[in-house]
């Protein structure tokens, strides 16, 4: 039948959408309810003709969660209930996409937006809802509640985890130590084999992973917890390439998912499984295939995080799995070293440049405060040589701050020099170098602060205005301004010092 002869509701636009399909995308639920009553066969309107994307896909992509919930209910009560299991051309039940806030989103086989709004906090008074900020807050709260409902509905309908691939547990391969030159050759061969597998499309596609594994890979703890709450046995699900949820969480560095697995008690048996390529959990940590940069102060701290993650997992495994070689005859540490070679080089260059810059500032501060110690504010008594303002409490404050500034600046210089004399190997970046850098920067920041306090005390001793209150306010404001600016621009280092303090406390 020619398109001109079709009923009005069956005419499609350039992207292959009928008015019913477009009403779902637009989020007009009232119009959608009205139009669905006007057609005899709803299934005709549930897919775009261009790419076969279903109406449920389109509603979730457009963040029309209320429409998505209504469509699921309609499909369950009046149709065949298969809408939730529809796949697009890429093999996803629901497609991976980006929402307006640039957050990854999945539902069923994709992530659903998780918003940082606590449950039960919907007691906002109506008379303040006219504010734009409150309206946005209410919209976010509503979207969050709808997302939770949609996750619950889709999780209850999902049974993909029941198709778990059973592999006979492989015997660990403990090979004798090999030369470093051969290790590099083996790594290159491993990378070549991996590229060949991708070219032949024989590797496992993420679209074939179950919702549990996809949520674990993206770090969406809410979906993982919901699925585990509904189906406890899903924790043992194994993908076609013999990966379980622990493998996926570790290879994508999802610490929240790792903590969930640990709380369930499943870690004690999931850690023994080897993948189809003979990789242990520790091999997944060593691989950079799925590495995503972390928000750290510098590349040295990123390398430290990688090393921490590796040794943390190493403590959980028995010795024979630590020494186990994968199908490329590489141990986990061999793989880690070679895959992180570029990161190690960048970390070396970064920490050297940072240390040299900070040490120059520390030496400058030490020079200034050392000279200030011999230039006593107010001068000295020519008879006994004692400072004229010795009896003033401000002079005592100046003396203490000057001594502390000198001591802390010299301590930072010592820390920075110890970094520059380091061999800069992998294990140095695990604890030693980041700790020294954080301590050195902490001493430097403290020395700058005490130097400015000593300067303030000097001004108060030597300059007197009519109103002492205004004198103190202006002087201290001027003194702390450069310190505040310095701390603001070096905030990542300040956060690194905070993390170091927490680690030391633990």
C-alpha positions as CSV (number, residue, x, y, z in Angstrom):
1,X,0.0,0.0,0.0
2,X,1.3,3.5,-0.9
3,X,2.2,5.7,2.1
4,X,-0.4,8.3,0.9
5,X,-3.1,5.6,1.3
6,X,-2.1,4.6,4.8
7,X,-4.1,5.7,7.8
8,X,-2.8,8.9,9.3
9,X,-1.5,7.2,12.5
10,X,0.5,4.7,10.4
11,X,2.5,7.2,8.4
12,X,6.1,7.3,9.4
13,X,8.5,10.3,9.4
14,X,12.0,10.3,7.9
15,X,13.4,8.2,10.8
16,X,10.7,5.6,10.5
17,X,8.6,6.7,13.5
18,X,4.8,6.7,13.7
19,X,3.0,9.3,15.8
20,X,2.6,6.8,18.6
21,X,6.3,6.1,18.6
22,X,7.1,9.8,18.6
23,X,4.6,10.6,21.4
24,X,6.6,8.1,23.6
25,X,9.9,9.8,22.7
26,X,8.3,13.3,23.4
27,X,7.1,12.0,26.8
28,X,3.5,13.0,26.2
29,X,1.8,10.3,28.2
30,X,-1.7,11.5,27.8
31,X,-1.4,11.8,24.0
32,X,0.2,8.3,23.9
33,X,-2.7,6.8,25.9
34,X,-5.2,8.4,23.6
35,X,-3.5,7.3,20.4
36,X,-3.0,3.7,21.5
37,X,-6.8,3.4,21.7
38,X,-7.2,4.5,18.1
39,X,-5.3,1.7,16.5
40,X,-6.0,-2.0,16.2
41,X,-2.5,-3.4,16.1
42,X,-0.1,-1.7,18.5
43,X,2.8,-3.9,17.6
44,X,3.1,-2.1,14.2
45,X,4.0,1.1,16.1
46,X,6.5,-0.4,18.5
47,X,9.6,-0.2,16.2
48,X,11.3,2.4,14.0
49,X,11.6,1.1,10.5
50,X,15.1,2.5,10.0
51,X,17.0,0.8,12.9
52,X,14.4,-1.5,14.5
53,X,14.7,0.4,17.8
54,X,11.7,-0.3,20.0
55,X,9.4,2.2,21.5
56,X,10.7,1.2,25.0
57,X,14.2,1.8,23.9
58,X,13.3,5.3,22.6
59,X,11.5,6.2,25.8
60,X,14.4,5.2,28.0
61,X,16.9,7.0,25.8
62,X,14.9,10.1,26.0
63,X,14.6,9.8,29.8
64,X,10.8,9.4,29.6
65,X,10.8,7.0,32.5
66,X,7.1,7.4,33.3
67,X,6.3,6.5,29.7
68,X,8.6,3.5,29.8
69,X,6.8,2.2,33.0
70,X,3.4,2.6,31.4
71,X,4.5,0.8,28.2
72,X,5.8,-2.1,30.2
73,X,2.5,-2.3,32.1
74,X,0.6,-2.1,28.8
75,X,2.7,-4.8,27.2
76,X,2.2,-7.1,30.2
77,X,-1.6,-6.7,30.5
78,X,-2.7,-6.4,26.9
79,X,0.1,-7.7,24.7
80,X,2.5,-10.6,24.7
81,X,4.9,-9.2,27.3
82,X,8.0,-9.4,25.1
83,X,8.7,-5.6,24.8
84,X,11.3,-5.7,27.6
85,X,13.3,-8.3,25.8
86,X,13.5,-6.6,22.4
87,X,17.0,-6.1,21.1
88,X,18.4,-3.4,18.8
89,X,20.7,-3.9,15.8
90,X,23.7,-3.9,18.1
91,X,22.3,-6.8,20.2
92,X,21.4,-4.7,23.3
93,X,18.1,-5.2,25.1
94,X,18.2,-1.5,25.7
95,X,20.9,0.6,24.0
96,X,23.8,2.3,25.8
97,X,23.6,6.0,25.6
98,X,24.4,9.3,27.3
99,X,21.8,11.3,29.1
100,X,21.7,15.1,29.3
101,X,24.0,15.2,32.3
102,X,26.6,13.1,30.5
103,X,26.0,10.1,32.8
104,X,26.0,6.6,31.5
105,X,22.5,5.1,31.5
106,X,21.5,1.5,31.5
107,X,18.2,-0.3,31.8
108,X,17.8,-4.1,31.6
109,X,21.0,-4.4,29.6
110,X,21.9,-0.7,30.1
111,X,22.4,1.6,33.1
112,X,19.6,3.6,34.7
113,X,20.5,7.0,36.0
114,X,21.4,7.0,39.6
115,X,20.9,10.3,41.4
116,X,22.3,11.4,44.7
117,X,18.9,12.1,46.3
118,X,18.1,10.1,49.5
119,X,14.9,8.2,49.7
120,X,12.1,9.6,51.9
121,X,13.2,13.2,51.5
122,X,10.2,14.4,49.6
123,X,8.7,16.7,52.3
124,X,9.3,20.0,50.4
125,X,6.6,22.6,51.1
126,X,4.4,23.6,48.1
127,X,4.8,27.3,48.6
128,X,8.5,27.2,47.8
129,X,8.1,25.1,44.7
130,X,8.1,28.2,42.6
131,X,11.8,28.5,42.9
132,X,13.7,27.2,40.0
133,X,16.2,25.3,42.2
134,X,13.3,23.6,44.0
135,X,11.5,22.7,40.8
136,X,14.7,21.1,39.5
137,X,15.1,19.2,42.8
138,X,11.6,17.9,42.6
139,X,12.1,16.8,39.0
140,X,15.3,15.0,39.9
141,X,13.5,13.3,42.8
142,X,10.7,12.2,40.6
143,X,13.1,10.9,38.0
144,X,15.0,9.0,40.6
145,X,11.8,7.3,41.9
146,X,10.7,6.4,38.4
147,X,14.2,5.0,37.7
148,X,14.1,2.8,40.8
149,X,10.7,1.5,39.8
150,X,11.9,0.8,36.2
151,X,14.9,-1.1,37.5
152,X,12.7,-3.1,39.8
153,X,10.3,-4.1,37.0
154,X,13.1,-5.0,34.5
155,X,15.1,-6.8,37.1
156,X,12.1,-9.0,38.0
157,X,11.5,-9.8,34.3
158,X,15.1,-10.6,33.5
159,X,16.1,-14.2,33.3
160,X,19.2,-13.9,31.1
161,X,21.4,-14.9,34.1
162,X,19.9,-18.5,33.9
163,X,22.0,-19.1,30.8
164,X,25.3,-19.6,32.6
165,X,28.2,-21.2,30.7
166,X,29.8,-24.1,32.5
167,X,33.5,-24.5,32.1
168,X,35.6,-27.2,33.7
169,X,37.9,-25.4,36.1
170,X,41.3,-25.3,34.4
171,X,44.5,-26.4,36.2
172,X,46.7,-23.4,37.1
173,X,49.8,-23.2,35.0
174,X,52.9,-22.5,37.1
175,X,55.8,-22.0,34.7
176,X,59.4,-21.4,35.7
177,X,60.7,-17.8,35.8
178,X,61.6,-16.4,32.3
179,X,64.0,-13.7,31.2
180,X,62.7,-10.1,31.0
181,X,63.5,-9.9,27.3
182,X,61.3,-13.0,26.7
183,X,58.5,-11.4,28.8
184,X,58.4,-8.4,26.5
185,X,58.2,-10.6,23.5
186,X,55.4,-12.6,25.1
187,X,53.5,-9.4,25.8
188,X,53.8,-8.2,22.2
189,X,52.6,-11.6,21.1
190,X,49.7,-11.4,23.5
191,X,48.7,-8.0,22.2
192,X,48.9,-9.2,18.6
193,X,46.7,-12.2,19.4
194,X,44.2,-9.9,21.1
195,X,44.0,-7.6,18.1
196,X,43.6,-10.6,15.8
197,X,40.7,-11.8,17.9
198,X,39.0,-8.4,17.7
199,X,39.5,-8.4,13.9
200,X,37.9,-11.8,13.6
201,X,35.1,-10.7,15.9
202,X,35.6,-13.8,18.0
203,X,35.9,-12.0,21.3
204,X,32.9,-11.7,23.6
205,X,30.8,-8.6,22.9
206,X,29.5,-6.5,25.8
207,X,26.1,-6.6,24.3
208,X,26.0,-10.3,25.1
209,X,26.7,-9.8,28.8
210,X,23.8,-10.0,31.2
211,X,22.4,-7.0,33.0
212,X,24.3,-8.0,36.1
213,X,27.7,-8.0,34.4
214,X,27.0,-4.8,32.5
215,X,26.0,-3.0,35.7
216,X,29.1,-4.4,37.4
217,X,31.3,-3.1,34.5
218,X,29.8,0.4,34.8
219,X,29.9,0.4,38.6
220,X,26.1,0.9,39.1
221,X,25.8,-0.6,42.6
222,X,22.1,0.0,42.8
223,X,21.3,-2.3,39.9
224,X,23.7,-5.0,41.1
225,X,22.2,-4.9,44.6
226,X,18.7,-5.1,43.2
227,X,19.4,-8.1,41.0
228,X,21.3,-9.9,43.9
229,X,18.4,-9.1,46.2
230,X,15.9,-10.7,43.8
231,X,18.0,-13.7,42.7
232,X,20.7,-14.7,45.1
233,X,22.1,-17.5,42.9
234,X,22.9,-15.0,40.1
235,X,26.2,-14.3,41.8
236,X,27.5,-17.5,40.3
237,X,26.7,-16.5,36.7
238,X,29.5,-17.1,34.2
239,X,29.6,-15.4,30.8
240,X,30.5,-17.1,27.6
241,X,34.2,-16.2,28.0
242,X,34.2,-17.6,31.5
243,X,34.0,-14.3,33.3
244,X,32.1,-14.0,36.6
245,X,31.0,-10.8,38.3
246,X,34.3,-10.6,40.3
247,X,36.4,-10.7,37.0
248,X,34.3,-7.9,35.5
249,X,34.3,-5.7,38.6
250,X,38.1,-6.1,39.0
251,X,39.0,-5.5,35.3
252,X,36.9,-2.3,35.3
253,X,38.3,-1.2,38.7
254,X,34.8,-0.9,40.2
255,X,35.6,-0.9,43.9
256,X,31.9,-0.4,45.0
257,X,30.9,-3.6,43.2
258,X,33.9,-5.4,44.7
259,X,32.7,-4.4,48.2
260,X,29.2,-5.7,47.4
261,X,30.7,-9.1,46.4
262,X,32.8,-9.1,49.5
263,X,29.7,-8.5,51.7
264,X,27.8,-11.4,50.1
265,X,30.6,-13.8,51.1
266,X,31.0,-15.0,47.5
267,X,34.5,-13.7,47.2
268,X,35.9,-16.9,48.8
269,X,34.9,-19.0,45.8
270,X,34.6,-16.6,42.9
271,X,38.3,-15.7,43.1
272,X,39.5,-19.2,42.0
273,X,37.9,-19.1,38.5
274,X,40.1,-18.7,35.4
275,X,38.7,-17.0,32.3
276,X,38.6,-18.6,28.9
277,X,42.0,-17.1,28.1
278,X,43.4,-18.6,31.3
279,X,43.5,-15.3,33.1
280,X,43.0,-15.1,36.9
281,X,41.5,-12.3,38.8
282,X,45.0,-10.8,39.2
283,X,45.6,-10.9,35.5
284,X,42.4,-8.7,35.1
285,X,44.0,-6.2,37.4
286,X,47.3,-6.1,35.5
287,X,45.6,-5.5,32.1
288,X,45.2,-2.0,30.9
289,X,42.5,-3.0,28.3
290,X,39.7,-1.4,30.3
291,X,41.6,1.2,32.2
292,X,39.9,4.5,32.9
293,X,41.7,7.5,34.3
294,X,41.0,8.4,37.9
295,X,40.7,11.9,39.3
296,X,44.0,12.1,41.1
297,X,46.5,14.8,41.7
298,X,48.9,13.5,39.1
299,X,50.0,10.4,37.1
300,X,52.1,9.2,40.0
301,X,49.1,8.9,42.2
302,X,47.2,7.1,39.4
303,X,50.0,4.6,39.2
304,X,49.9,4.2,43.0
305,X,46.2,3.4,42.8
306,X,46.9,0.7,40.2
307,X,49.6,-0.8,42.4
308,X,47.3,-0.7,45.5
309,X,44.5,-2.4,43.5
310,X,46.9,-5.1,42.4
311,X,48.4,-5.9,45.8
312,X,45.0,-5.7,47.4
313,X,43.8,-8.4,45.1
314,X,47.0,-10.4,45.5
315,X,46.5,-10.7,49.2
316,X,43.1,-12.4,48.5
317,X,44.6,-15.1,46.3
318,X,46.6,-18.3,47.1
319,X,50.2,-18.4,46.1
320,X,49.7,-20.8,43.2
321,X,47.2,-18.4,41.5
322,X,49.6,-15.5,42.0
323,X,52.3,-17.5,40.1
324,X,49.8,-18.8,37.5
325,X,50.5,-18.1,33.8
326,X,47.8,-17.3,31.4
327,X,47.5,-18.7,27.8
328,X,50.3,-16.2,26.8
329,X,52.6,-17.7,29.4
330,X,52.6,-14.5,31.5
331,X,52.1,-14.1,35.2
332,X,49.9,-11.4,36.5
333,X,52.9,-9.3,37.6
334,X,54.6,-9.7,34.2
335,X,51.5,-8.5,32.5
336,X,51.1,-5.6,35.0
337,X,54.7,-4.4,34.5
338,X,54.6,-4.4,30.7
339,X,51.1,-2.9,30.4
340,X,52.0,-0.1,32.8
341,X,55.4,0.8,31.3
342,X,54.1,4.0,29.6
343,X,52.4,5.0,32.8
344,X,55.6,4.5,34.8
345,X,57.5,6.7,32.4
346,X,55.0,9.4,32.6
347,X,54.9,9.2,36.4
348,X,58.7,9.4,36.5
349,X,58.8,12.6,34.4
350,X,55.9,14.2,36.3
351,X,57.2,13.5,39.8
352,X,60.7,14.8,38.9
353,X,59.4,18.0,37.5
354,X,57.0,18.5,40.4
355,X,59.8,17.8,42.9
356,X,62.2,20.2,41.3
357,X,59.7,23.0,41.3
358,X,58.6,22.5,44.9
359,X,62.2,22.1,46.2
360,X,63.1,25.5,44.6
361,X,60.2,27.1,46.4
362,X,61.2,25.4,49.7
363,X,64.8,26.6,49.5
364,X,63.6,30.1,48.8
365,X,61.3,30.1,51.8
366,X,64.1,28.7,54.0
367,X,66.4,31.5,52.8
368,X,63.9,34.2,53.6
369,X,63.0,32.9,57.1
370,X,66.6,32.3,58.0
371,X,67.5,35.9,57.1
372,X,64.4,37.2,59.1
373,X,65.7,35.5,62.2
374,X,68.7,37.9,62.2
375,X,66.6,41.0,61.4
376,X,64.8,41.5,64.6
377,X,61.7,43.6,64.4
378,X,62.2,46.9,66.2
379,X,65.9,46.5,66.5
380,X,68.1,45.6,69.4
381,X,69.3,47.4,72.5
382,X,72.8,48.7,71.8
383,X,73.9,48.1,75.5
384,X,72.9,44.5,76.1
385,X,72.0,43.4,72.6
386,X,68.6,42.1,73.5
387,X,65.6,42.8,71.2
388,X,63.8,46.1,72.2
389,X,60.3,44.4,71.8
390,X,61.3,41.3,73.7
391,X,58.5,41.8,76.3
392,X,55.8,42.0,73.6
393,X,53.7,38.8,73.2
394,X,53.6,39.5,69.4
395,X,57.4,39.2,69.3
396,X,57.2,35.8,70.9
397,X,54.7,34.8,68.3
398,X,57.0,36.1,65.5
399,X,59.9,34.1,66.9
400,X,57.9,30.8,67.1
401,X,56.5,31.2,63.6
402,X,59.9,32.0,62.1
403,X,61.5,28.9,63.7
404,X,58.6,26.7,62.6
405,X,58.8,28.0,59.1
406,X,62.5,27.4,58.9
407,X,62.2,23.8,60.2
408,X,59.2,22.9,58.0
409,X,60.8,24.3,54.8
410,X,64.1,22.4,55.5
411,X,62.1,19.3,56.1
412,X,60.3,19.7,52.8
413,X,63.7,20.1,51.1
414,X,64.9,16.9,52.6
415,X,61.8,15.1,51.4
416,X,62.2,16.4,47.9
417,X,65.9,15.5,47.7
418,X,65.1,11.9,48.8
419,X,62.6,11.7,45.9
420,X,65.2,12.9,43.4
421,X,67.6,10.2,44.6
422,X,65.1,7.4,44.2
423,X,65.5,4.7,41.5
424,X,61.8,5.3,40.4
425,X,60.9,1.6,40.0
426,X,57.3,0.3,40.2
427,X,57.4,-0.6,43.9
428,X,58.7,2.9,44.7
429,X,55.4,4.3,43.5
430,X,53.4,1.9,45.7
431,X,54.0,3.8,48.9
432,X,57.4,5.5,49.1
433,X,57.4,8.2,46.5
434,X,53.7,9.3,46.7
435,X,54.1,9.5,50.5
436,X,57.3,11.5,50.4
437,X,55.8,13.9,47.8
438,X,52.7,14.4,49.9
439,X,54.7,15.0,53.1
440,X,57.1,17.3,51.3
441,X,54.2,19.3,49.9
442,X,52.6,19.4,53.3
443,X,55.7,20.7,55.0
444,X,56.1,23.3,52.2
445,X,52.5,24.5,52.5
446,X,52.9,24.7,56.3
447,X,56.1,26.7,55.9
448,X,54.4,29.2,53.6
449,X,51.6,29.6,56.1
450,X,54.0,30.2,59.1
451,X,56.1,32.5,57.0
452,X,53.2,34.7,56.3
453,X,52.2,34.6,60.0
454,X,55.7,35.7,60.9
455,X,55.4,38.6,58.4
456,X,52.0,39.6,59.9
457,X,53.6,39.7,63.4
458,X,56.5,41.8,62.1
459,X,54.0,44.3,60.6
460,X,52.1,44.5,63.8
461,X,55.2,45.1,65.8
462,X,56.7,47.9,63.6
463,X,53.6,49.6,62.2
464,X,50.8,51.1,64.4
465,X,47.7,52.7,63.0
466,X,45.1,54.7,65.0
467,X,42.6,51.8,65.2
468,X,44.4,48.6,66.1
469,X,41.3,46.5,65.2
470,X,41.6,47.6,61.5
471,X,45.3,47.1,61.6
472,X,45.0,43.5,62.6
473,X,42.2,42.8,60.1
474,X,44.0,44.3,57.2
475,X,47.4,42.7,58.0
476,X,46.0,39.2,58.6
477,X,43.9,39.5,55.5
478,X,46.9,40.4,53.4
479,X,49.0,37.7,55.0
480,X,46.6,34.8,54.4
481,X,45.6,35.8,50.8
482,X,48.7,34.3,49.0
483,X,48.5,31.2,51.2
484,X,44.8,30.8,50.3
485,X,45.5,31.2,46.6
486,X,48.4,28.8,46.8
487,X,46.2,26.2,48.5
488,X,43.4,26.7,46.1
489,X,45.5,26.1,43.0
490,X,47.2,23.1,44.7
491,X,44.0,21.6,45.9
492,X,44.7,18.1,44.4
493,X,47.9,17.9,46.5
494,X,46.0,19.0,49.6
495,X,43.5,16.2,48.9
496,X,46.4,13.8,48.5
497,X,47.7,14.8,51.9
498,X,44.3,14.2,53.4
499,X,44.2,10.7,51.9
500,X,47.6,10.0,53.2
501,X,46.5,11.1,56.7
502,X,43.5,8.7,56.5
503,X,45.7,5.8,55.3
504,X,48.2,6.5,58.1
505,X,45.4,6.6,60.7
506,X,44.0,3.2,59.5
